[in-house]
């Protein structure tokens, strides 16, 4: 069975995508910072009959990243690496004039540096997989100038560039940066707590990610709404 590593997997898009893969029989290595929530997710997904390893920790910790890859190796390798864990830099978001530099450093460490570190750790197994793939979860804030989203958007723009260069350097892999669009997540609620407008459930985005796996288009940056529209 194929094996996926998913960070930020305890809830939101990470959990929804992990559940979809479990339904398809994938073995999973799941990472998140809150042990009890992650363990609950892992128990729920194991009910599909798949093998699930839950490893709580911080993706900025090199030792934790090594543990994730080692766990995937024990399950059979790494066919898919999903960098979904994210940090905002400030909660709620603030304008750049007020953005704490330590907050920006944290966003860059989680969203960009740790994502690359995990790719580096997993690369030998990804290269040896029959159809190795990387999904980096981006944001429209990486490409558009939205007030207060500067630090987060900068970290995601940097992640997009890393994904593009990785695709050029590793033509044997598929590397997809995916902008999921608006979603009702805890991350968004923390970013803009006063915004109570309804937003799509993260599960609504999952078919876009599955389409990438099913059709394996060229490496590149994709917007989930466009992928979903193309499937209709």
C-alpha positions in Angstrom: 0.0 0.0 0.0 1.2 3.6 -0.7 2.4 5.7 2.3 1.8 9.4 2.9 3.3 11.7 5.5 0.9 14.6 6.4 1.8 17.4 8.7 -0.9 19.5 10.4 -3.0 16.4 10.2 -5.0 16.5 13.4 -7.8 18.7 12.0 -8.9 20.9 9.1 -7.6 20.1 5.6 -4.9 17.8 6.9 -7.4 15.5 8.6 -9.9 15.6 5.8 -7.2 14.6 3.2 -5.9 11.9 5.5 -9.3 10.5 5.8 -9.8 10.4 2.1 -6.5 8.6 1.7 -7.4 6.1 4.4 -10.6 5.3 2.6 -8.4 4.5 -0.4 -6.2 2.2 1.6 -3.2 4.4 2.1 -0.9 3.9 5.1 -0.4 7.1 7.0 2.1 9.0 9.1 0.4 11.9 10.8 2.0 14.8 12.5 0.6 17.7 14.6 1.5 19.5 17.8 -1.4 18.6 20.0 -1.1 14.9 21.1 -4.6 14.2 22.2 -6.2 15.7 19.1 -3.8 13.9 16.8 -4.4 10.6 18.6 -8.1 11.0 18.2 -7.7 11.5 14.5 -5.4 8.5 14.2 -7.9 6.3 16.0 -10.7 7.4 13.7 -8.7 6.8 10.6 -7.5 3.4 11.7 -11.1 2.3 11.6 -10.7 2.2 7.8 -8.3 -0.8 8.2 -5.3 1.2 7.3 -2.0 1.5 9.3 -1.7 4.8 10.9 1.2 6.2 12.9 0.6 9.4 14.9 3.7 11.4 15.9 3.0 14.6 17.8 5.7 17.2 17.6 6.8 20.4 16.0 7.9 20.3 12.4 10.6 22.8 13.1 12.4 20.2 15.1 14.8 18.2 12.9 14.6 15.2 15.2 10.8 15.1 14.8 11.1 15.3 11.0 13.6 12.4 11.1 11.1 10.4 13.2 8.3 11.0 10.6 10.4 9.7 7.8 11.6 6.7 9.8 8.0 5.8 10.6 7.1 6.0 6.9 10.0 3.8 6.0 8.7 1.2 8.5 5.4 1.3 6.7 7.0 0.8 3.3 8.5 4.2 2.2 7.2 7.6 1.2 5.0 7.9 -1.8 3.5 11.3 -0.9 4.7 14.1 1.4 2.1 16.7 2.3 3.4 19.9 4.0 0.2 21.3 5.5 1.4 22.5 8.9 1.2 26.3 9.0 1.8 29.3 11.4 0.4 32.7 11.0 3.1 34.9 12.5 0.6 36.8 14.6 -2.9 35.8 16.0 -4.9 37.7 15.1 -3.1 39.0 12.0 -1.7 42.5 12.1 -0.3 45.0 9.6 3.4 44.8 8.7 4.1 47.9 10.8 3.1 45.9 13.9 4.2 42.4 12.9 6.6 41.0 15.6 9.8 39.9 13.9 9.8 36.8 16.0 6.4 36.0 14.6 7.6 36.4 11.1 10.6 34.1 11.9 8.1 31.5 13.3 6.0 31.7 10.2 9.0 31.2 8.0 10.4 28.4 10.1 7.1 26.4 10.1 5.8 27.2 6.6 9.0 27.3 4.7 12.2 26.1 6.4 10.6 23.0 8.1 8.8 22.1 4.8 12.1 22.0 3.0 13.8 20.2 5.9 11.1 17.4 5.7 11.6 17.2 1.9 15.3 16.8 2.3 14.8 14.1 4.9 12.3 12.2 2.8 13.9 12.7 -0.6 15.7 9.3 -0.9 12.4 7.5 -0.2 10.5 9.8 -2.5 13.0 9.2 -5.3 12.7 5.4 -4.9 8.9 5.4 -4.9 7.1 4.4 -8.1 5.2 7.7 -8.2 6.7 10.0 -5.6 4.9 13.2 -5.0 5.0 16.3 -2.8 2.1 18.6 -2.0 2.8 21.9 -0.4 -0.3 23.8 0.9 0.0 27.4 -0.3 -2.4 30.3 0.0 -3.8 33.0 -2.2 -2.0 35.4 0.2 1.2 34.1 -1.4 0.2 35.8 -4.7 -2.1 38.6 -3.7 -1.5 41.7 -1.5 -4.0 41.5 1.4 -3.7 43.8 4.3 -2.5 42.1 7.5 -1.5 38.9 5.6 2.0 40.0 4.7 4.1 37.8 7.0 2.0 34.7 6.3 1.8 35.4 2.6 5.6 36.0 2.4 6.2 32.6 4.0 3.9 30.9 1.6 5.3 32.7 -1.4 8.7 31.4 -0.4 7.3 27.9 -0.1 5.8 28.3 -3.6 9.3 29.1 -5.0 10.9 26.2 -3.2 8.3 23.9 -4.7 8.9 25.3 -8.1 12.7 24.8 -7.9 12.3 21.4 -6.3 10.2 20.4 -9.4 12.9 21.6 -11.7 15.6 19.8 -9.7 13.7 16.5 -9.3 12.0 15.8 -12.6 11.2 12.3 -11.5 8.8 13.6 -8.8 5.5 15.5 -9.0 5.6 18.6 -6.9 2.3 20.5 -6.6 1.8 23.7 -4.7 -1.9 24.0 -4.0 -3.8 27.1 -3.0 -6.9 25.6 -1.3 -8.9 28.8 -1.3 -11.1 29.9 1.5 -11.8 27.3 4.2 -13.5 27.2 7.6 -10.4 26.3 9.7 -9.1 27.1 13.1 -6.2 28.8 11.4 -8.5 31.2 9.7 -10.5 31.8 12.8 -7.3 32.7 14.7 -6.2 35.0 11.9 -9.4 36.9 11.6 -11.5 36.2 14.7 -14.1 38.9 13.9 -15.0 37.4 10.5 -18.0 35.1 10.9 -18.9 34.9 7.2 -19.5 31.2 6.2 -16.6 29.5 4.4 -16.3 26.1 2.7 -15.6 23.0 4.8 -12.0 21.7 4.3 -13.5 18.4 3.1 -14.8 20.3 0.1 -11.2 20.9 -1.1 -10.1 17.3 -0.8 -11.4 16.2 -4.3 -9.0 18.7 -5.8 -6.1 17.1 -4.0 -7.3 13.6 -5.1 -7.5 14.8 -8.7 -3.8 15.6 -8.6 -3.0 12.1 -7.4 -5.4 10.5 -9.9 -4.4 12.4 -13.0 -0.8 13.4 -12.0 -0.6 16.6 -14.0 2.7 18.4 -14.5 4.4 19.8 -11.4 3.3 23.4 -10.7 1.0 25.7 -8.7 -2.7 24.8 -8.7 -5.7 26.5 -7.3 -8.2 24.1 -5.7 -11.3 25.9 -7.1 -9.9 25.5 -10.6 -9.2 21.8 -10.1 -12.7 21.3 -8.7 -14.3 23.2 -11.6 -12.3 21.1 -14.1 -13.6 17.9 -12.7 -17.3 18.8 -13.2 
